[in-house]
Amino acid sequence: MKYEVIRSCIITGSAKKVGDHVDIEDNTIAENLMGIGRIVPVAEAIVIEDRSIAVTESSPKPKTRAKKK
């Protein structure tokens, strides 16, 4: 499972910096590091679709009224 390092530490013999994404196979190591606040699980990236309708540049602008005095 993938995890994100939130505090610098050494994981399986190599130094990891804040923001690094690591894949830890051993569940006991992952549970211990999460317990002391060094790593957090990373959710898979969600692909965001652009579902908006394209607005054409030639469409007329709405008319605005002047403010009342």
TORMARDREN-511861 format. One line per field, with one value per residue: residue in three letters; chain; x negated, y negated, z of N, C-alpha, C in turn. Coordinates in pm, whole numbers, plus 50000, padded with zeros to 5 digits. Layout:
BEGIN
type	(ALA / ...)
mol	(A / ...)
n_u	(X / ...)
n_v	(Y / ...)
n_w	(Z / ...)
ca_u	(X / ...)
ca_v	(Y / ...)
ca_w	(Z / ...)
c_u	(X / ...)
c_v	(Y / ...)
c_w	(Z / ...)
REM end
This chain:
BEGIN
type	(MET / LYS / TYR / GLU / VAL / ILE / ARG / SER / CYS / ILE / ILE / THR / GLY / SER / ALA / LYS / LYS / VAL / GLY / ASP / HIS / VAL / ASP / ILE / GLU / ASP / ASN / THR / ILE / ALA / GLU / ASN / LEU / MET / GLY / ILE / GLY / ARG / ILE / VAL / PRO / VAL / ALA / GLU / ALA / ILE / VAL / ILE / GLU / ASP / ARG / SER / ILE / ALA / VAL / THR / GLU / SER / SER / PRO / LYS / PRO / LYS / THR / ARG / ALA / LYS / LYS / LYS)
mol	(A / A / A / A / A / A / A / A / A / A / A / A / A / A / A / A / A / A / A / A / A / A / A / A / A / A / A / A / A / A / A / A / A / A / A / A / A / A / A / A / A / A / A / A / A / A / A / A / A / A / A / A / A / A / A / A / A / A / A / A / A / A / A / A / A / A / A / A / A)
n_u	(49915 / 49958 / 49805 / 49778 / 49513 / 49513 / 49352 / 49004 / 48812 / 48653 / 48704 / 48713 / 48430 / 48357 / 48342 / 48623 / 48797 / 49020 / 49331 / 49265 / 49364 / 49415 / 49393 / 49491 / 49453 / 49457 / 49683 / 49665 / 49457 / 49566 / 49796 / 49673 / 49530 / 49743 / 49867 / 49693 / 49706 / 49568 / 49622 / 49896 / 50180 / 50214 / 50459 / 50581 / 50528 / 50787 / 50949 / 51055 / 51323 / 51395 / 51693 / 51828 / 52023 / 51920 / 51869 / 51941 / 51750 / 51885 / 52134 / 52398 / 52359 / 52520 / 52770 / 52733 / 52885 / 52893 / 52799 / 53041 / 53092)
n_v	(50117 / 49770 / 49491 / 49163 / 48961 / 48772 / 48669 / 48639 / 48936 / 49260 / 49527 / 49864 / 49868 / 49648 / 49294 / 49084 / 48802 / 48530 / 48547 / 48741 / 49033 / 49359 / 49717 / 49957 / 50285 / 50445 / 50485 / 50446 / 50263 / 50042 / 49993 / 49927 / 49692 / 49527 / 49511 / 49355 / 49122 / 49068 / 49139 / 49136 / 49295 / 49296 / 49191 / 49315 / 49129 / 48928 / 48898 / 48609 / 48512 / 48283 / 48157 / 47943 / 47731 / 47610 / 47268 / 47040 / 46778 / 46590 / 46545 / 46328 / 46063 / 46031 / 45780 / 45503 / 45310 / 44964 / 44829 / 44719 / 44384)
n_w	(50000 / 49939 / 50096 / 50241 / 50346 / 50636 / 50826 / 50840 / 50819 / 50865 / 50659 / 50610 / 50593 / 50433 / 50400 / 50416 / 50296 / 50385 / 50224 / 50040 / 49859 / 49950 / 49915 / 50122 / 50211 / 50437 / 50688 / 50966 / 51003 / 50871 / 51029 / 51274 / 51203 / 51128 / 51373 / 51527 / 51394 / 51153 / 50888 / 50647 / 50496 / 50140 / 49921 / 49610 / 49313 / 49198 / 48895 / 48749 / 48560 / 48299 / 48273 / 48182 / 47969 / 47664 / 47619 / 47375 / 47224 / 47076 / 47178 / 47282 / 47522 / 47839 / 47894 / 48105 / 48363 / 48454 / 48772 / 49011 / 49107)
ca_u	(50000 / 49880 / 49814 / 49708 / 49434 / 49550 / 49237 / 48884 / 48776 / 48583 / 48794 / 48643 / 48289 / 48329 / 48402 / 48737 / 48827 / 49162 / 49396 / 49231 / 49461 / 49343 / 49474 / 49445 / 49518 / 49470 / 49791 / 49625 / 49379 / 49660 / 49878 / 49589 / 49501 / 49867 / 49894 / 49611 / 49734 / 49467 / 49680 / 50041 / 50215 / 50242 / 50570 / 50550 / 50565 / 50917 / 50946 / 51169 / 51365 / 51450 / 51825 / 51893 / 52060 / 51833 / 51936 / 51879 / 51713 / 51972 / 52265 / 52417 / 52349 / 52650 / 52785 / 52743 / 52955 / 52823 / 52848 / 53134 / 53031)
ca_v	(50000 / 49648 / 49400 / 49036 / 48928 / 48639 / 48625 / 48707 / 49055 / 49365 / 49639 / 49980 / 49841 / 49530 / 49172 / 49032 / 48663 / 48495 / 48542 / 48858 / 49143 / 49486 / 49838 / 50043 / 50415 / 50501 / 50416 / 50407 / 50138 / 49936 / 49963 / 49859 / 49557 / 49450 / 49492 / 49246 / 49001 / 49042 / 49159 / 49147 / 49363 / 49209 / 49237 / 49311 / 49003 / 48930 / 48823 / 48518 / 48486 / 48151 / 48183 / 47817 / 47708 / 47506 / 47143 / 46977 / 46638 / 46502 / 46529 / 46189 / 46039 / 45989 / 45637 / 45463 / 45185 / 44866 / 44821 / 44609 / 44281)
ca_w	(50000 / 49930 / 50208 / 50225 / 50463 / 50686 / 50906 / 50791 / 50896 / 50791 / 50634 / 50553 / 50569 / 50352 / 50453 / 50341 / 50328 / 50390 / 50094 / 49959 / 49856 / 49965 / 49912 / 50231 / 50202 / 50572 / 50759 / 51102 / 50991 / 50834 / 51146 / 51373 / 51155 / 51137 / 51514 / 51581 / 51317 / 51049 / 50754 / 50634 / 50372 / 50026 / 49837 / 49467 / 49249 / 49132 / 48770 / 48743 / 48424 / 48273 / 48216 / 48151 / 47831 / 47609 / 47591 / 47258 / 47244 / 47000 / 47241 / 47325 / 47665 / 47893 / 47913 / 48246 / 48384 / 48535 / 48910 / 49039 / 49190)
c_u	(49911 / 49910 / 49739 / 49639 / 49473 / 49446 / 49117 / 48848 / 48698 / 48678 / 48717 / 48501 / 48257 / 48406 / 48512 / 48766 / 48979 / 49217 / 49363 / 49343 / 49382 / 49442 / 49417 / 49525 / 49545 / 49573 / 49752 / 49544 / 49472 / 49746 / 49799 / 49562 / 49626 / 49899 / 49815 / 49620 / 49630 / 49524 / 49832 / 50071 / 50249 / 50356 / 50527 / 50600 / 50696 / 50909 / 51073 / 51200 / 51419 / 51583 / 51897 / 51923 / 51976 / 51915 / 51864 / 51852 / 51811 / 52109 / 52279 / 52410 / 52486 / 52653 / 52798 / 52814 / 52871 / 52881 / 52942 / 53067 / 53128)
c_v	(49877 / 49557 / 49272 / 49003 / 48787 / 48584 / 48705 / 48824 / 49151 / 49484 / 49745 / 49944 / 49721 / 49410 / 49123 / 48891 / 48643 / 48485 / 48660 / 48961 / 49273 / 49601 / 49934 / 50172 / 50474 / 50421 / 50371 / 50278 / 50023 / 49897 / 49888 / 49715 / 49470 / 49419 / 49377 / 49120 / 48968 / 49052 / 49160 / 49220 / 49262 / 49270 / 49229 / 49181 / 49019 / 48842 / 48739 / 48488 / 48344 / 48172 / 48055 / 47807 / 47592 / 47383 / 47079 / 46830 / 46543 / 46482 / 46386 / 46176 / 45995 / 45838 / 45607 / 45330 / 45095 / 44865 / 44703 / 44511 / 44228)
c_w	(50000 / 50048 / 50175 / 50356 / 50508 / 50783 / 50858 / 50882 / 50806 / 50781 / 50557 / 50509 / 50482 / 50406 / 50359 / 50388 / 50330 / 50248 / 50004 / 49968 / 49857 / 49960 / 50015 / 50228 / 50341 / 50652 / 50899 / 51100 / 50961 / 50954 / 51252 / 51330 / 51157 / 51283 / 51575 / 51495 / 51212 / 50907 / 50762 / 50503 / 50263 / 49946 / 49691 / 49408 / 49175 / 49008 / 48764 / 48597 / 48412 / 48201 / 48179 / 48002 / 47780 / 47574 / 47473 / 47286 / 47176 / 47065 / 47295 / 47477 / 47717 / 47916 / 48062 / 48256 / 48473 / 48675 / 48925 / 49133 / 49292)
REM end
